[in-house]
């Protein structure tokens, strides 16, 4: 399985951008029916996205929240569409609603409220949930914590822990609003990766390449991981040593995760 490192949003109301987004190199494209679409364009956006999938396109769909008048129509439109679903303002009730009404569907939970954050340990038990994503801008506003710097690091750390406890993939960091500043993207990716994140949300195609590169394992990491796996295979069930040091199960798992992430996504 190739695990995405980058998730690129495209407004569902802009079908002229769909193919460009799909060709941007992102690990996954998120067709947005929520924040990027005005109230008057919701029905058209839903129809455009349904057509994209009917014609063989793939990706994820961010639906409108359970507390909006468009939620039920989104669910109805997606019943016959093989798309992963991103649930906004994720909390246990919202996740349970989508999981029950779209059974068997893979889900992403966008954590962007204080209430959703407080209930993370319950959210991760949602059937079909694959990954948590951090809605950093909305969460910052709701928590009254200025965006930027390290003010949101406690929330990021909790997403990493909750993902691990729930057996999920490493979480997805939120957006960087600087569209034309590759160093800002690279800096945010380095910070997110250092905290245990495995991917990032993108809001412009120009952000995809630096995000993919930033979350890719380094050559040194790949060499180390391959040596660990080779030592494990050579040990034939005995204790594993490398460079005079014991290699235990967490390090072996880490090596396998590195090698899983070699393919660009």
C-alpha positions in Angstrom: 0.0 0.0 0.0 1.3 3.4 -0.9 0.6 5.8 1.9 -0.1 9.4 0.8 2.2 12.2 2.0 0.2 15.0 0.4 -3.5 15.7 0.2 -4.5 18.4 -2.3 -7.8 20.2 -1.9 -9.8 21.3 -5.0 -13.1 23.1 -4.9 -16.0 20.8 -6.0 -17.5 23.8 -7.8 -14.4 24.1 -10.1 -14.5 21.0 -12.4 -12.1 22.9 -14.7 -9.4 22.3 -12.0 -10.1 18.6 -11.3 -7.8 17.1 -13.9 -5.0 19.6 -13.1 -5.3 18.7 -9.4 -5.2 15.0 -10.2 -2.0 15.5 -12.3 -0.2 17.6 -9.6 1.5 14.6 -8.0 -0.4 14.6 -4.7 -0.8 11.3 -2.9 -4.6 12.0 -2.9 -6.9 14.8 -4.1 -9.7 16.0 -1.8 -12.8 17.2 -3.8 -14.2 19.8 -1.4 -18.0 20.2 -1.0 -17.5 22.2 2.2 -15.5 25.4 2.9 -14.3 26.1 -0.7 -17.9 26.1 -2.1 -20.4 28.9 -1.6 -23.9 28.1 -0.4 -25.4 28.8 -3.8 -23.0 26.4 -5.5 -23.4 23.3 -3.3 -25.8 21.4 -5.6 -23.6 22.1 -8.6 -20.5 21.1 -6.8 -22.0 17.8 -5.7 -23.0 17.0 -9.3 -19.6 17.9 -10.6 -17.9 15.6 -8.1 -20.3 12.8 -8.8 -19.6 13.1 -12.5 -15.8 13.0 -11.9 -16.1 9.6 -10.1 -18.7 8.3 -12.6 -16.2 8.9 -15.3 -13.5 6.9 -13.5 -11.8 9.5 -11.4 -10.7 8.8 -7.9 -9.9 10.7 -4.7 -11.6 11.7 -1.5 -14.6 13.9 -0.9 -14.9 16.4 2.0 -18.6 16.5 2.8 -20.5 19.2 4.7 -20.8 18.9 8.4 -23.6 17.0 10.2 -25.0 20.3 11.4 -25.5 21.8 8.0 -28.5 21.6 5.6 -26.3 20.0 2.9 -25.1 17.0 4.9 -27.9 14.6 4.0 -27.7 15.4 0.3 -23.9 14.8 0.3 -24.5 11.4 2.0 -27.2 10.5 -0.6 -25.0 11.5 -3.5 -22.0 9.4 -2.3 -23.9 6.2 -1.6 -23.0 4.9 -5.1 -19.6 6.6 -5.4 -16.5 4.7 -4.4 -14.8 7.6 -2.7 -13.1 7.9 0.7 -14.8 10.5 2.8 -13.3 13.3 4.9 -15.6 14.3 7.7 -15.2 17.9 8.8 -15.4 19.1 12.5 -14.9 15.4 13.4 -16.4 14.2 16.7 -17.8 10.8 17.7 -21.4 11.6 16.8 -20.5 12.9 13.3 -18.1 10.0 12.6 -20.7 7.5 13.8 -23.4 9.1 11.5 -21.2 8.8 8.4 -19.9 5.3 9.2 -23.5 4.1 9.7 -24.9 5.7 6.6 -21.9 4.8 4.3 -20.9 1.4 5.7 -17.6 0.0 4.6 -16.3 3.3 3.5 -12.8 4.5 4.4 -12.9 7.7 6.4 -10.6 10.5 7.4 -11.5 12.6 10.4 -10.7 16.3 10.2 -10.2 17.5 13.7 -10.8 21.2 13.9 -12.8 22.0 17.0 -12.0 22.0 20.7 -14.9 19.6 21.2 -13.6 17.2 18.6 -10.1 17.4 20.1 -11.4 16.5 23.5 -13.1 13.4 22.2 -10.2 12.1 20.0 -9.8 8.9 22.0 -13.4 8.0 21.1 -13.2 9.2 17.5 -10.3 6.8 16.7 -12.6 3.8 17.4 -14.9 4.8 14.4 -15.4 1.8 12.0 -13.6 2.5 8.7 -11.4 5.4 10.1 -8.0 5.3 8.4 -6.4 8.6 9.4 -6.8 11.8 11.4 -6.1 15.2 9.9 -5.5 18.5 11.7 -7.7 21.4 10.8 -5.2 23.9 12.2 -6.8 27.1 11.1 -10.3 26.4 12.4 -8.9 24.8 15.6 -6.7 27.8 16.2 -9.7 30.1 16.0 -11.9 27.8 18.2 -9.2 27.3 20.8 -8.3 31.0 20.8 -4.7 30.2 20.2 -2.8 32.3 17.6 -1.9 30.3 14.5 1.9 30.0 13.9 4.8 29.2 16.1 4.4 26.2 18.4 1.2 27.2 20.1 -0.7 24.2 18.6 2.0 21.6 19.3 0.1 20.1 22.2 -2.8 19.4 19.9 -0.5 18.0 17.2 1.1 15.7 19.8 -2.3 14.4 20.9 -3.3 13.6 17.3 -0.1 11.5 17.0 -0.8 9.7 20.3 -4.5 9.1 19.5 -3.6 7.8 16.0 -1.2 5.3 17.5 -3.7 4.2 20.1 -6.3 3.7 17.5 -4.0 1.8 15.2 -4.3 4.4 12.5 -1.8 5.7 10.0 0.3 8.7 11.1 -1.9 11.8 11.1 -2.0 14.5 8.4 -0.9 18.0 9.4 -2.9 21.1 8.5 -2.5 23.6 5.8 0.2 26.3 5.3 -1.4 29.4 4.0 1.8 30.7 2.3 1.2 29.7 -1.3 4.4 31.0 -2.9 7.0 30.4 -0.2 8.6 26.9 -0.6 10.7 27.5 2.5 7.6 28.1 4.7 6.2 24.8 3.4 9.5 23.0 4.0 9.8 24.4 7.5 6.3 23.4 8.4 6.8 19.9 7.0 10.1 19.4 9.0 8.3 20.4 12.2 5.3 18.2 11.5 7.5 15.2 10.7 9.5 15.7 13.8 6.3 15.4 15.8 5.3 12.1 14.2 3.0 13.3 11.3 3.2 11.5 8.0 1.5 13.8 5.6 0.1 17.3 5.0 -2.9 19.1 3.6 -2.2 21.3 0.6 -4.2 24.1 -0.8 -2.2 24.8 -4.0 -0.5 22.5 -6.5 2.8 24.3 -5.9 2.8 23.0 -2.4 2.7 19.3 -3.4 6.3 18.7 -4.4 7.9 20.2 -1.3 5.5 18.3 0.9 6.2 15.0 -0.9 9.9 15.6 -0.6 9.8 16.7 3.0 7.9 13.5 4.2 10.0 11.2 2.1 12.6 9.1 4.0 16.2 10.3 3.5 18.8 8.1 1.9 20.4 7.5 5.2 17.1 6.4 6.7 16.5 4.0 3.8 20.0 2.5 4.1 19.5 2.0 7.9 16.1 0.4 7.4 17.3 -2.0 4.8 20.2 -3.0 7.1 17.8 -3.6 9.9 15.5 -5.9 7.8 18.5 -7.7 6.4 19.9 -8.3 9.9 16.4 -9.5 11.0 16.2 -12.0 8.1 19.8 -13.2 8.8 19.1 -13.8 12.5 16.4 -16.5 11.7 14.5 -15.8 14.9 17.4 -15.1 17.2 18.0 -11.7 18.8 18.9 -9.0 16.3 22.0 -6.9 16.6 23.3 -4.1 14.3 26.5 -2.2 14.8 26.9 -3.7 18.2 23.4 -2.7 19.4 20.3 -4.7 20.0 17.4 -4.0 17.6 14.1 -4.5 19.3 10.5 -4.7 18.0 9.8 -0.9 17.9 12.9 -0.3 15.8 12.1 -3.1 13.4 8.6 -1.7 13.0 10.1 1.7 12.4 12.4 0.3 9.7 9.5 -1.3 7.9 7.5 1.9 8.0 10.4 3.8 6.4 10.6 1.2 3.6 6.9 1.5 3.1 7.3 5.2 2.4 9.9 5.0 -0.3 7.5 5.3 -3.2 6.5 8.9 -3.7 2.9 9.8 -2.8 
